Amino acid sequence: MENGKIKLNEFIENPKQYFVLLKPAVETRNDLHNIEINVEGYRDLFCMILDLLKTAKFALDGIDVSMESNINTERYVGSLLRIIEMLIPLEEAELLDRLYQIHLDERNKSSSN
């Protein structure tokens, strides 16, 4: 399992390789971060924001939307799901998997001794 191990120096010297979703908002502060959401332009951004607002409004109002209604709920929910998908830190998951495997290996070594 030597190939699967993360060298501590590599991790410390190049954390950008492992933590890619959050970016520091300000270099002098560690408590503010930015996250990138890809849009095709201003129109796409505005539509996304409106879809989120409408989805929240429907949820708050408890509006019962029938299949014959003119309200396109699939679009609003789809927009919400698109944003959620962009917020999932898949790249960081690889690091967590590797760290967890190291933990399991160490635990197995300890229990076998």
Secondary structure, 3 states (H helix, E strand, C coil): CHHHCCCHHHHHHCHHHCCCCEEECCCCCCCCEEECCCCCCHHHHHHHHHHHHHHHHHHHHCCCCCCCCCCCHHHHHHHHHHHHHHHCCHHHHHHHHHHHHHHHHHHHHHHHC
